[in-house]
Amino acid sequence: MNILLLGSGGREHALAWKMSKSHHCDNLFIAPGNAGTAQFGVNLEISVTDFESIKRTCIDQKINMVVVGPEEPLVKGIYDFFQKDEQLEHINVVGPSAEAAQLEGSKAFSKKFMQRHAIPTAGYAEFTVENFEEGKKYISQHPLPVVLKADGLAAGKGVVIAITHEEALQVFEEMIINKQFGEASSKVVIEEFLQGIEVSVFALTDGEVYQVIGHAKDYKRIGEGDTGLNTGGMGCVSPVPFMDGTFMTKVEERIIKPTINGLSKEKLNYHGFVFFGLMNVQGEPFVIEYNCRMGDPETEVVMPLLQTDIVALFAAMDNGTLANANIEFYPHSCATVMAVSGGYPGDYKKHLPIEGLTDLQTDDSIVFHAGTKQLDNKVVTNGGRVIAVTSYGNNIAEAVEKSKQVLDKISFEGMYYRRDIGYEF
């Protein structure tokens, strides 16, 4: 079949790499893609939210399946766009409806959903400009630290863990009164802080049944020892040692099954990935957030460890046979280390030449492009997170070491990566 993949990051490079291995994949197109995705298909200069251009491409290229990488087109209704168009409705779109995508698109929506279905999560309250003064009182009396979240999509920057009441009040005003994230912060969710270890679990669902396809631990902070500013992700490891059978049973029984059952009961059209962002609090799982797509850099460890054909799983999800799918994993540890531009997550330069990218692919290591582009026959930087190196190992420490050895052969001006990914294991 002919497949169109939407997106341009490391997640999409990993998905393109995985899908290209499937005997079901005849032709792969990536919009807009990056310098890495071009190895596995044809990059198209199309925005992920330009639905009309995506439609023309689907018709011209006889596309059978559309895999949506990032969240924005899902929240803006690409699934619904296809379903309502006679020329497109036959195409298998891997992604939920706009209404179901509110699980990620609105923190308040997801919190209310979890309350309705008794899914364990942090206590919370929500505020807008209308009850701003009430919100200030609530914050002043709240135990510390306190978590503030912009309700809508804020490019991964809409969550702040405030250590003092003064900081929390300042962030609250910045979000609501000064419209820091525009419409996304017109509503703010204030949450209790959960002390524990974060982990992400990934499932594929047709809205009725599901299959778990992997889990991972992401490292968000820019500095070693988990210090400094939050980023989109500096590295990732899988499988996570504490994710044993006992903990996974709790996750499935208390979180995954109630979530999928809730989607079904509320007749929310969900046809794709569910990302469960969890906190392990002394052995008990709580939901921090839902995402309605795969994570980045989590995809870069989940796809290499998944032995099952991902395109076959997408097809099974579409034809109602997902429950019968046999999910198998490679018996390795996997680690991704992300190289970023100098200055990230603040201001950074673009279009810097990247050296040392040739002849790096081995049986043990894969180089995924995150923020790159082809410019004048040269691969250059095109984002804050630039290159992700994923490696297999007999354990996490060995996998991390292999990724660092590959990154030591790559260079661009200001390049930085954390050398302590997986340090607790």
N, C-alpha and C positions, 0 to 999 in steps of 0.2 A: 504493500500500500504506500501511498504518498503521504508524508507527514509534514505538518508545519509546526515548528516550535517557536513560541514567542518569548523574547528576552535577550539579554546581552551579557550576563554575568558568569561567574564560576558555576553557579547552579545550572545554567543552560549548557555550558560546555560539558559538564558531567552528564547531563541528561542526553545531550547529542551523542557523546561517546558511548553511553549505554544503549541508546536506541539504535545506533548504527550497527551494533552487533547482532541485532535481531534479524532473523530470516524473513520476518514480516515487513521489514522496512525496505522498500524499493528505492524511494527518493526522499531525501530529507532537506527541508528548507528551514532556515533560521532567520527570524526578523526581530531586531536588526542583526543579532549575533555579534561576534568579536573575532579577533585574529585566530583564536583557537577553534571556534566552532566551524570555521571555514575548512578545517581538515576533514570534516565528516558530512558536509552538505554544502548547500548554496546559501550564502548570506544575502538577505534582501534589505535594502534601505527603506524600511517601513517602521513607523512608530507602533508600539504595542497597543496604543489606544486609537489608532487610525482604523476604525472598524471597516470603513468603506474600501480602503486599500487592501485590507486583509481579505475582504470578501472577493475582490477582483482576483487576488492571487489564488484563492481557493478554487475559483472557477477556472482560471487560466491553467493552473497546474494540476487540476483534477485531484485536489486534496481529499483524503479520506478521514484524516484525524488531525485535530489541532490540540497541541499540548501547551497549556498556559503556564509560563514560568513565574512571573511576578504577580503581585496582588492587585495592582491598580486596574488592569483590564477586567479582572474578575469583579471587583467592587463596582466598576462602571458598567457591568452587565454584558460582557461578551458572550457568555453562555446563552442569555436571553435573546441577544441579537441573532444568533445562529438559529435558535429554536423558532423564532418568529418569521424567518425568511425561507420561502419555499425552495430557493436555490441552495440553501445551506443546511436545512434541518436534518438531512441525512448524515451529516458529518459528525463524527464522534468527538465532542469537545471535552477534554480532560480538565474539569474545573467546575465549581458550583455556580448556581444562579446568583444574581446580585443580592437577593434577599438572604440566601444562605451564607454568602460571603460576608455578611455583616458580623459573623462570628469573629472575623478579623477586622472588618472595617469600622466597627463601633465597639469600644470597650464596654459601654453601658449595655448594649445589646447582649454581648457575650456573658456579662455578669448576671443579667436577668435570666438568660437561658440556663445558666448553671444553677441558679436558685430554683427555677421551675423543676429541674430534673435532679435535684439533690446531689449535685456534683461538687466535691470538696474544693473550696477556693478561699482566698483571703476575704475577710470582712471588708465592706466598702460603703461609700456614699458617693453620690454624683451631684455636681453643682454647675450652674450656668450664671450668666451675668444677672439674671433675675433674682437669684438667691445668693449673690456673691458675699454679702455681709454674713449671712448664716454660715457660709463655707469657711470664712475666716475664723469664726468662733469654733467651728468644728475642728479646724486644723490646730488652733491654739490649745485645745483640750486633748488632742490626739497623742497617744504614746509615740515615742521616737525609736528608731527612724520611721518616717512615714513616706509612702509611695504616692506620687502624683502622675497621672497618665492623661495625656490628651486623648479625647474620646476617639477621634478619627485617625486616618493614616498620616503619619508625620515622618516618613522616610526613616523609621527606626530611631528617631531622636526625641520622641514624645513621652519618654518615661524618665522620671527623676526620683532618686531615692534621697530625700532630704534628711540631714542629720540633726538640724536644729529647727525650731518653730519659725525663726526669722527667715531661714532659707526657704522653708516650705511656703510661707506667706508671700515671699518675693516671687517664687516660681508660679504660684497660683495666680498672682496679679499679672505676671508677664504673659501667661497663657490666655487668661480670659479677658482682661482689660486691654492689654497691649496686642492681643491677637497674634501671639508669637508664631503659631502654626496656622493662622487664618481660620477657616471654618473648622478645621480639625480640632482646634482647642476652644471652640465655642462652648463645649461641655468638657468638664474635667472630672475624672474618676479618682477619688482618694481612697487608698487601700492600706490595710495593715501590712506591715513588713513581715515576711516569712523568713525565718532563719533556717538555712539548709543548703543543699547542693542542687543546682539546676541540672536538668536533663531533658532531652526532647525525644518524643516517640512519634513515629510516622506511620500512618495507616492510609490505605487506599479503600474508598467506599463508593458504592452506588446509591447510598442513602438508606439501604436496608441491611446489607451485610458488609463486612470489612475484612481486610487482611493487614496485619502488621508487617511492614516491610523493612523496619530497622529502627534503631535508636542511636543517639549520639550525645556527647557533651561538648558544648561550644565554649570558647573563651572570648569574652566580649571586651575586656579592658585592654587598652593599648600597651600598658606597661607590664613588665615581668612581675610575677607574684600577684597578678590580678590587681594592678594599681593603675591610676590615671583615668582618662576619659573612656567612656563607652564607645565602642565601634560597631560596625556591622558584623564583626566576628574575625578574630585573629588566628583561629585554628580550631581543630575539632578532633575528637577521638571516638572510636567505637570498636568493639562493644565496651560499655562502661562496666567496670568490675562490680559495682553494687547492684546492677540490674540483673539480679538473680531471679530464679523461678518464683520465689515468694513475693518479691516486690512487683514483678511483672503481672502476677495474678491479681494483686491489689489494683494495679493500674487498669487492667482489662475490666475487672468486675465493678470497680467504683467510678471509673472515668470513661474508658472507651465505649463499653456497651451502653451505659446511660446516655452518652453523647449521640451515638448512632441511633439508638431508640428514640431519642428526643427529636432528631432530624426527621425521622419517619412519622412520629406522632404529629409533629407540627407541619407535615407536608412541605418541608423545605427541600427543593431539588438540589441534591448534593451528589456530585459525580466527579470525584477527584481525590486529591490528597487532603488529609487532615494532619496538621502539625500540632501536637499536644505539647505545649511548653509547660513543664512540670517543675515542682520543687519537692525534693525528698526531705521531709522534715522528720528526722529521727525514725526513718523507715516507713513513714506514711506519705503517700503522694497527694499533692494539691496542684490544681491547675493555676498557673500564672497567666497564661494566654493561649488562645487558639490562633493558628494561622491557617489560611485556606489554600496553601501551596507548600512546596518543599522549602526548607531553609537553605541559607547560604552562609557558612561553608558546610553545613551538615550534609547536603546532597553529595558533596565531594568525598564523604566517607560511606554514606548509605548505599550509593549506586555501586561502588567497587565491591562492597561486601555482599550485595544481593546477587545470588547465582541465577535466580529465576529471570526469564525473559520479560523485561518491563513492558514491551509493546504487547505481548500476549496478555499481560495483566490488564492493560488498558482495554484491550478487545473484550476480555472476559467481563470487565466492569460494564461495558456497553451492552453485551448480549445476555446478561443475567446469569453468567456461570462463575462469577468471582468466588462464590462459596466453595467451589470445587478446585480452585487453584492450589497448586502445591508450592509453597514458599520455601526456598532453600537458600542457605547462606554459606559463603566460603568460611572455612575454619581458621581465619587469621585475625590479628588485630590490625586496625587501620588508623592512620593519623594524617591529618592535613595541617600544614603550616602555611600561613598566608603572608606574602610579602606585600608591603604597602608603600605608598609614596611618602616622602618626607613631608612632615606637617600634618598628615592625616591623623585624627579625624577633623582637623581644622583645614585651613587653606593649603593647597598643594599645587605643584606644577603639573601640566599635562604635556603629552606628545614628546616625552623623553625617550630616546632610543633604549631598547632593552637588548643587552648583550648576553650571549651564552645559551640561547634557547635551543640550539640544534643538538641533535644526537643525545638527548637526555632521557628519552623514553626507555625504560627497562621493564623486565618482568615484575619488578618490585615497586617501581615508582611511576606515577603518572603526573604530568604537568598540566594543570587546568588554568586557562586564562580567565581572569575575573574582570579586569578593567584594561583591556588592550584594544588596539586597532591597527590595521595595516595602513601605513602612510608612506608613499613613495617607495614601495617595495621593502619597507622596513617595519618591523613590529615595534610600536611605541606605546607608552602608557596612556591610558584614557580614563582613569578613575583613581579613587583613593586606594582601594584594594586591587592589586594588579595581578599577581600570580599566586595560585594555590598549588602546592606540591603535596600529593597524597601518596603514601607508601604503605605497603603491607609489611608486617613483622610477626614474629612469634609472640611478641607482647607489645604493649603500647610504647615502652621506652625504646625498643628496637625500631619500631615503625617511625617514631619521631626522629630518631637519629638519622635514618635513611633520608627522610624528607629534608632535614637540615643539610645533609651532604650534597643533595641536588641543588638546593637554594644557594649554597656557597659557590656554585658554578655560574649563577645568574647574577647580573648586575644592571642597575640603572641609577642615575643620580638620585641620592637621598633615600635609596632603598633601605627598608627596615623590616625585621620580623622578630617575633618573640622566640627565644631559644628554650623556653620552659613550658611549652605546650605539653599537657599531660603530666605536669610535675607531681601531682598528688598520687599518681599511680606508679 
